[in-house]
Amino acid sequence: MALKTGKEYLESVGQLGLEAHMLGKKTSEVNESGLVKPSQKAVAFTFDAAHDPKTQELFCVESSLCGDVVNRFSHLHQSPQDLVNKVKMQRHCGLGTACCFQRCVGMDAANAIFSTTYDCDAKHGTDYHQRFRDYWTWIQQKDLVVDGAMTDPKGDRGKRPKDQLDPDLFVRVKERRPGGIVISGAKLHQTGMLNSHEILVMPTMTMREGEEAWAVCCAVPTNDQNVRYIYGRQASDTRKLEADLMDVGNSFGGQEVMTVFEDVFVPDERVFLDGEVDFSGILVERFASYHRQSYGGCKVGVGDALIGATALIAQMNGVAGASHIKDKIVEMIHLNETIYSCGIACSAEGQATASGNYLVNLLLANVCKLNVTRFPYELARLATDVAGGLLGTLPSAADLNDPVAGPYIEKYLAANPDYPVVDRMKVLRLIENLVAGAGAVGYLIESMHGAGPPTAQRIMIGRQAGLDQKIEGVKNLLNIA
């Protein structure tokens, strides 16, 4: 099947007939909602880029499964260069949309499941890997969007899954029926869920003996009648409903959804892990590492947009030549490129798995994500500093268009005469969107908690750093027995 265009993608996701609870009401017209459309537009961007002659080479790649040309967002990485190209593609999308474009999580889940099922089969004699190969070949050929679902509610963090008062606080196998399993539970913070065709459910942590019911990985269609969706709020999210795009700040956007699995039947051919607790942690670790690598591209691209907007508002304000403004923008560039450097480094140092696809360097991927938990916040602070107080007090587009108020706004918000006041207001709204509005969910909060909070990366860095080898190196250097 040919690669979908953005228009064809929107038509396909519209045909799913998804329903969701949004702002206190259940709606069956998800795709008509002004809250959802900006996020769908961002996903559509990733499809159109595969048809754009300027980006086609980066976005299109030959499948290792079926031999067809597929979108890189559904590709299984076959070399370090594939991993590098993934980061470059994500950076392009980040700048092109200035938001979370929602397809990284499915790509990262697929690559983690591919190698983990291979290793699980080798040890336990299961047939998960062939099941997943068949499933993912279908995904590639249909050019579908997949949501990787890992984060469980977790309940009382001091208790294990089996010790919770409610066993559904971690997604579990509730019962077994002929030909499949029944799962129950929920996944939180699901980026782009209502813009996806399929869900890849994964365990959220390393399970132990006695927790086999929670060691489950499987695929579920988003329009399964027993899957419930509750749309997440974002800061200033009702700005997306404004008639004038200027007050929205960005025509693209992100999306987060609480997803409830209410006794969902999953046929055997869509089950890729079922009780093998010894591989639950391996799957989590591999997915997290791929996703931490992803942040070295997507957040850098959004950072590019914020840096560009900051440099432009400095010109509009008439202060671009000031040395302290130049220094702040250089600092923003330095921090952004440091993140990107880690994303490229963990990709270039990637190694082949036994299954044949490539895994990033785990240490460097975690260093990358740990930087992401800090640097975007500093970029946002510097952008706020350079932009000025109008970020918090700017009049509305309706007032600008008002015959009485408008002329006053034009008169008193005039700055550099090379730029109209309306353009200055547009740039301020974009910066506001990224540092304090709906865009800050994907750029700041997600930078902190997406793919795990800072402590998770520090734990992995401690494990992967090879501290014993460093100690031995010093002993050898100093001739210490």
C-alpha positions as a printed Julia matrix, in Angstrom:
481×3 Matrix{Float64}:
   0.0     0.0    0.0
   1.27    3.49  -0.83
   2.45    5.86   1.89
  -0.42    7.94   3.22
  -0.55   11.69   2.73
  -1.58   13.91   5.62
  -5.07   14.16   4.15
  -5.37   10.4    3.81
  -4.19    9.95   7.39
  -6.85   12.37   8.68
  -9.51   10.5    6.72
  -8.34    7.14   8.09
  -8.32    8.22  11.73
 -11.71    9.88  11.22
 -13.14    6.55  10.08
 -12.29    4.93  13.43
 -15.36    6.48  15.07
 -13.57    7.13  18.36
 -15.45    8.51  21.35
 -14.0    10.34  24.35
 -14.94   12.23  27.48
 -13.87   15.86  26.99
 -14.5    18.71  29.44
 -17.3    16.84  31.18
 -19.08   15.56  28.09
 -18.87   12.38  26.06
 -18.43   13.11  22.38
 -18.54   10.85  19.35
 -17.2    13.66  17.17
 -13.62   13.63  18.41
 -12.18   14.57  15.04
 -14.38   17.67  14.83
 -13.22   19.02  18.18
 -11.18   22.21  18.13
  -9.16   20.78  21.01
  -8.11   17.75  18.94
  -7.59   19.23  15.48
  -4.23   20.95  16.25
  -2.76   17.64  17.41
  -4.08   15.8   14.36
  -2.54   18.48  12.16
   0.83   17.79  13.83
   0.56   14.06  13.09
  -0.48   14.8    9.5
   2.76   16.78   9.12
   4.74   13.54   9.58
   2.85   11.93   6.69
   3.2    14.87   4.32
   6.94   15.04   5.0
   7.27   11.58   3.4
   5.96   13.09   0.15
   7.89   16.37   0.27
  10.88   16.16  -2.15
  12.98   18.12   0.36
  12.47   15.59   3.17
  11.44   12.41   1.37
  14.88   10.82   1.62
  14.91   11.28   5.39
  11.34   10.1    6.01
  11.19    7.16   3.58
  13.1     3.93   4.09
  12.94    0.33   2.87
  11.3    -2.02   5.33
  13.38   -4.91   6.67
  10.17   -6.92   7.02
   8.28   -6.56   3.75
  10.7    -4.75   1.44
   8.26   -1.91   0.82
   9.15    1.75   1.23
   7.68    2.8    4.59
   7.55    5.92   6.72
  10.55    6.02   9.07
   8.12    6.39  11.97
   7.21    2.71  11.48
  10.75    1.53  10.68
  12.84   -1.01  12.59
  16.34    0.49  12.88
  18.88   -1.48  10.83
  22.09    0.47  11.51
  23.57    3.3   13.58
  22.83    5.57  10.62
  19.16    4.63  10.9
  19.26    5.72  14.54
  20.95    8.99  13.56
  18.4     9.62  10.81
  15.61    9.04  13.29
  16.92   11.89  15.47
  17.35   14.17  12.45
  13.79   13.4   11.35
  12.45   14.19  14.81
  14.32   17.48  14.9
  12.8    18.45  11.56
   9.3    17.66  12.85
   9.92   19.57  16.08
  10.84   22.75  14.22
   8.09   22.27  11.63
   5.32   21.95  14.22
   6.79   23.56  17.38
   5.02   20.86  19.39
   4.89   17.14  20.15
   4.04   15.36  16.89
   3.09   12.17  18.76
   4.56    9.36  16.63
   7.85    8.69  18.43
   6.34    6.52  21.15
   4.96    3.92  18.73
   8.23    3.68  16.83
  10.19    3.29  20.06
   7.78    0.66  21.41
   8.0    -1.38  18.21
  11.8    -1.48  18.21
  11.89   -2.49  21.86
   9.26   -5.21  21.45
  10.95   -6.56  18.32
  14.22   -7.42  20.04
  12.66   -8.39  23.39
  10.29  -10.95  21.84
  13.21  -12.48  19.93
  15.2   -12.92  23.16
  12.16  -14.2   25.05
  11.48  -16.84  22.38
  15.1   -17.98  22.5
  14.88  -18.59  26.25
  11.31  -19.77  26.73
  10.4   -21.31  23.38
   7.49  -18.92  22.88
   6.42  -17.64  19.46
   5.99  -13.96  20.28
   8.56  -12.72  17.81
   6.85  -14.12  14.71
   3.54  -12.77  15.97
   5.05   -9.33  16.29
   6.76   -9.52  12.9
   3.41  -10.31  11.29
   1.67   -7.55  13.22
   4.29   -4.9   12.48
   4.45   -5.84   8.79
   0.73   -5.07   8.69
   1.3    -1.75  10.46
   3.97   -0.76   7.93
   1.94   -1.78   4.92
  -1.15    0.08   6.14
   0.98    3.09   7.23
  -0.75    3.3   10.61
  -0.11    5.4   13.71
   0.58    3.37  16.86
   0.48    4.61  20.44
   2.98    2.97  22.78
   1.25    2.66  26.17
   3.55    2.1   29.14
   2.67    4.37  32.08
   0.26    2.79  34.59
  -1.47    4.77  37.37
   0.68    2.8   39.91
  -1.58    3.61  42.89
   0.35    3.51  46.17
   3.96    3.9   45.02
   5.14    2.1   48.14
   3.42   -1.12  47.09
   4.04   -3.64  44.34
   1.34   -4.36  41.71
   0.18   -7.5   43.51
  -0.14   -5.61  46.8
  -2.38   -2.77  45.58
  -5.9    -2.56  46.97
  -7.11   -2.41  43.37
  -5.2    -4.8   41.06
  -6.22   -2.72  38.02
  -3.86    0.1   39.03
  -1.38   -1.76  36.84
  -2.68   -3.18  33.55
  -3.05   -6.94  33.99
  -4.34  -10.14  32.46
  -7.67  -10.47  34.25
  -8.78  -13.75  32.71
  -8.04  -16.22  29.95
 -10.46  -17.31  27.28
 -10.07  -19.7   24.34
  -7.88  -17.97  21.8
  -6.78  -15.01  23.88
  -6.59  -12.99  27.08
  -8.7   -10.31  28.76
  -6.84   -7.24  30.05
  -8.0    -4.67  32.58
  -6.48   -1.42  33.85
  -5.49    1.99  32.57
  -2.62    3.91  31.01
  -2.03    7.58  31.81
  -0.45   10.48  29.89
  -0.98    8.76  26.53
   0.41   11.14  23.93
  -1.59   11.25  20.7
  -3.85    8.35  21.69
  -6.95    9.7   19.92
  -4.85   10.28  16.8
  -3.73    6.64  16.63
  -5.05    3.52  14.92
  -3.45    1.0   17.28
  -2.15    0.68  20.85
   0.9    -1.28  21.97
   0.4    -2.07  25.66
   3.6    -2.68  27.64
   4.41   -3.3   31.31
   5.42   -0.19  33.18
   8.17   -1.68  35.36
  10.19   -4.81  36.07
   7.8    -7.46  37.36
   8.78  -10.14  39.85
   7.78  -13.71  40.56
   4.14  -13.69  41.57
   3.39  -10.71  39.31
   2.98  -12.69  36.09
  -0.48  -11.22  35.45
   1.05   -7.75  35.1
   3.87   -8.84  32.77
   1.82   -8.37  29.61
   2.52   -6.82  26.22
  -0.14   -6.79  23.5
  -1.77   -4.83  20.68
  -5.28   -3.35  20.83
  -7.11   -1.31  18.17
  -8.0     2.16  19.41
 -11.63    1.67  18.39
 -12.13   -1.44  20.52
 -15.55   -1.01  22.14
 -14.15   -1.71  25.63
 -11.46    0.97  25.55
 -12.48    4.29  27.19
 -10.82    7.67  26.68
 -10.73   10.7   28.95
  -9.07   13.73  27.38
  -6.38   15.5   29.4
  -6.39   19.23  30.11
  -3.51   21.46  29.06
  -2.61   24.93  30.25
  -4.69   27.48  28.29
  -6.11   24.63  26.19
  -9.34   26.47  25.39
  -7.18   28.99  23.5
  -7.31   26.35  20.74
 -11.0    27.19  20.36
 -10.32   30.87  19.64
 -11.62   32.07  16.3
  -8.47   34.08  15.62
  -5.37   31.92  15.22
  -3.13   34.64  16.64
  -4.45   34.09  20.15
  -3.99   30.32  19.81
  -0.23   30.87  19.47
   0.4    27.78  17.33
  -1.9    26.03  14.86
  -0.19   22.73  15.73
  -0.51   21.05  19.12
  -0.15   17.94  21.24
  -2.54   15.62  23.06
  -2.58   13.51  26.23
  -5.29   11.0   27.16
  -6.22    8.74  30.08
  -6.93    5.36  28.49
  -9.02    2.75  30.3
  -9.06   -0.94  29.3
 -12.35   -2.33  30.58
 -12.12   -6.09  30.13
 -10.61   -5.93  26.64
 -10.25   -9.23  24.82
  -6.91   -9.62  22.99
  -6.51  -12.57  20.58
  -3.38  -14.7   20.92
  -1.83  -13.38  17.68
  -1.74   -9.9   19.25
  -0.1   -11.0   22.52
   3.68  -10.49  22.65
   4.46  -11.12  26.34
   2.29  -12.99  28.81
   3.71  -13.74  32.22
   7.43  -13.82  31.37
   8.45  -11.57  34.26
  12.14  -11.94  33.44
  11.63  -10.01  30.19
   9.31   -7.3   31.51
  12.2    -5.19  32.79
  14.22   -5.75  29.62
  11.33   -4.42  27.55
  10.92   -1.4   29.81
  14.65   -0.62  29.7
  14.87   -0.87  25.92
  11.75    1.18  25.29
  12.86    3.85  27.76
  16.28    4.08  26.12
  14.83    4.48  22.62
  12.4     7.09  23.91
  15.13    8.98  25.77
  17.08    9.06  22.52
  13.97   10.49  20.83
  14.07   13.52  23.07
  17.44   14.37  21.57
  15.56   15.15  18.35
  11.99   16.22  19.05
  12.7    18.59  21.96
  15.67   20.03  20.06
  13.38   20.81  17.12
  10.91   22.59  19.39
  13.91   24.33  20.94
  14.88   25.51  17.45
  11.44   27.09  17.12
  11.75   28.78  20.51
  15.24   30.07  19.7
  14.05   31.39  16.35
  11.07   33.11  17.95
  13.31   34.61  20.65
  15.79   35.96  18.11
  12.93   37.36  16.04
  11.22   39.07  18.97
  14.57   40.62  19.87
  14.69   42.13  16.38
  11.09   43.27  16.66
  11.78   44.84  20.06
  14.82   46.64  18.64
  17.32   45.0   20.99
  18.9    42.33  18.77
  22.23   44.19  18.73
  22.58   44.36  22.52
  25.47   42.23  23.75
  23.52   40.69  26.63
  20.7    39.67  24.25
  23.19   38.07  21.88
  24.77   36.21  24.79
  21.42   34.85  25.97
  20.53   33.58  22.51
  23.97   31.96  22.15
  23.39   30.25  25.5
  20.06   28.93  24.22
  21.76   27.57  21.12
  24.52   25.98  23.21
  22.04   24.17  25.46
  19.91   23.0   22.54
  22.87   21.67  20.58
  24.18   19.89  23.68
  20.93   17.9   23.82
  21.21   17.16  20.09
  24.83   16.06  20.47
  23.77   13.44  23.03
  20.96   12.26  20.76
  23.39   11.81  17.88
  26.06   10.24  20.1
  23.8     7.55  21.58
  22.64    6.77  18.02
  26.1     6.6   16.48
  27.19    4.28  19.32
  24.21    1.98  18.79
  24.73   -1.77  18.49
  22.88   -4.62  16.79
  20.57   -6.77  18.9
  20.31  -10.52  18.42
  17.07   -9.94  16.5
  18.85   -7.75  13.94
  17.51   -4.29  14.73
  19.75   -1.72  16.43
  19.61   -0.47  20.01
  20.99    2.88  21.16
  23.87    3.21  23.59
  22.0     3.0   26.89
  24.35    5.23  28.89
  24.37    8.06  26.37
  20.6     7.84  25.8
  20.06    8.38  29.51
  22.55   11.26  29.58
  20.58   12.77  26.7
  17.26   12.57  28.54
  18.73   13.82  31.83
  19.86   16.96  29.99
  16.34   17.27  28.58
  14.91   17.39  32.1
  16.86   20.63  32.67
  17.86   22.5   29.52
  14.42   23.26  28.0
  13.47   24.98  31.26
  16.51   27.23  30.94
  15.68   27.92  27.29
  12.16   28.88  28.36
  13.53   31.18  31.08
  15.87   32.92  28.65
  13.11   33.27  26.06
  10.85   34.82  28.68
  13.64   37.21  29.68
  14.31   38.37  26.11
  10.66   38.59  25.05
   9.62   40.9   27.88
   6.58   41.32  30.1
   4.11   41.49  27.21
   4.14   37.68  27.31
   1.82   37.94  30.31
  -0.21   41.03  29.46
  -0.7    41.08  25.68
  -4.18   42.21  24.55
  -6.32   39.8   22.53
  -6.64   39.53  18.78
 -10.27   40.64  19.18
  -9.09   43.87  20.77
  -6.56   44.41  18.0
  -9.39   44.1   15.5
 -11.73   46.32  17.52
 -12.26   49.73  15.83
 -11.85   51.58  19.14
  -9.17   49.57  21.0
  -7.25   48.5   17.91
  -5.72   51.87  17.03
  -4.44   52.27  20.61
  -2.79   48.84  20.45
  -1.23   49.7   17.09
   0.07   52.99  18.51
   1.41   51.82  21.87
   2.74   48.38  20.93
   4.75   49.72  18.0
   8.49   48.99  18.26
  10.92   48.31  15.38
   9.22   50.01  12.39
  10.34   47.17  10.1
   7.73   44.89  11.71
   3.96   45.42  11.96
   2.43   45.23  15.43
   0.31   42.22  14.42
   3.44   40.22  13.57
   5.05   41.13  16.86
   1.94   39.88  18.65
   2.05   36.59  16.71
   5.61   35.89  17.8
   4.84   36.76  21.42
   1.89   34.37  21.37
   4.07   31.55  20.05
   6.63   32.09  22.82
   3.82   32.28  25.38
   2.43   29.0   24.03
   5.76   27.24  24.5
   6.78   28.61  27.9
   3.42   28.93  29.68
   0.57   27.76  27.43
  -0.62   24.5   25.92
   2.73   23.99  24.18
   4.52   23.95  27.54
   2.94   20.56  28.28
   4.9    18.95  25.46
   8.01   21.1   25.77
   8.49   21.44  29.53
   6.36   19.01  31.56
   6.99   16.2   29.08
  10.7    17.03  29.08
  10.7    16.4   32.82
   8.51   13.3   33.06
   8.25   11.78  29.57
  10.3     8.56  29.23
  10.78    8.7   33.0
  11.69   11.47  35.48
  15.31   12.49  36.26
  15.82    9.84  38.94
  15.13    7.08  36.42
  17.92    8.37  34.19
  20.31    8.75  37.13
  19.69    5.13  38.14
  20.45    3.94  34.61
  23.53    6.16  34.33
  24.82    4.66  37.57
  24.3     1.15  36.19
  25.76    1.8   32.76
  28.71    4.04  33.6
  31.26    1.23  34.12
  32.45    2.64  37.42
  34.4    -0.51  38.31
  36.41   -0.23  35.08
  37.19    3.39  35.86
  38.43    2.41  39.32
  40.59   -0.34  37.83
  41.96    2.14  35.32
  43.1     4.42  38.13
  44.62    1.49  40.02
  46.58    0.51  36.93
  47.64    4.1   36.36
  48.98    4.4   39.91
  50.23    0.8   40.18
  47.88    0.01  43.07
  47.47   -3.73  43.69
